[in-house]
Amino acid sequence: MACNDESFSFVYHETIDRMGNVTFFNPERDVPDFSGVDLLYLPGGYPEKHLEALVDAEQTRKAIKDYVEQGGRAIAECGGMMYLCEKIVTDDGEWPMCGVLPYTITARKADRKLSLGYRRFSLNGREYRGHEFHYTQFLGGTPPSVTQVFNARGEAVATPVLRYKHVLASYTHLYWGELDIQQLLNEL
């Protein structure tokens, strides 16, 4: 199942093609039915620009948290990762998100910092590659990562890769063209 709307619109067609049979839902309007779902894919996007609609969809946020807590597998990239966090803070206030990951993201103008570039990391003996592009940051410091992330020059960067239960989340947008999808699912 994949999230697809204006809040989470940064997805490559190749990614969807590699997944096989995909059911889409709009987290601003739809309450997903996770029965029979092998993977929840939350792509990147700009949830910070759609906070009112995402907050109003309280049953959707609860369904996603319940899915994860009951052992559901999920991959969350950038905006999708932000959506799984406790809340997003803006200049207008604090906005509750799914509450799966115990972190707060800041989208306040004073905290904006461009993070951009190609990324790679190893996890369970397998290398993953992708890219990072965002202005938001973790509030209160970067959380611990399950692995070190590197840029294209091989230099360590502070981008964390987060694991919780069967969730893999990061600001990194993975390049799915090289992924063995079944093996990734087995590792989650």
Secondary structure, DSSP 8 states (H G I E B T S, - for coil): -EE-SGGG-B--HHHHHHH-S--EE-TTT-----TT-S-EEE-B--GGGSHHHHHH-HHHHHHHHHHHHTT--EEEETHHHHHHEEEEEETTEEEE---SEEEEEE--GGG---EEEEEEEEETTEEEEEEEEES-EETTS----SS-EE-TTS-EE---EEEETTEEEES-EE-GGG--HHHHHHH-
